[in-house]
Amino acid sequence: MPINIVLPGHLIDANTVKLDEPAPPTATGSEVEVRLQSVPQPRAQKLSQILRDLPPGTRSDADIQEQIREERDAWGE
């Protein structure tokens, strides 16, 4: 007569289940039923949308161009 027991385990890969505790020593055969717990996946976004959602910067174009010019001038040293 089959008995039903629940043993915790985890997936090693898509085809391998590892039990976290041993099966009872009287078990001579087995049938495995796997209940997968879903992991919420982050919603994929396009990089362009992520950039559009960023708050506006506080630096002017002239400030940024000046920093780039200073960096380029430092390359020659």
Secondary structure, 3 states (H helix, E strand, C coil): CCCCCCCCEEEEECCEEEECCCCCCCCCCCCCCCCCCCCCCCCCCCHHHHHHHCCCCCCCHHHHHHHHHHHHHHHCC
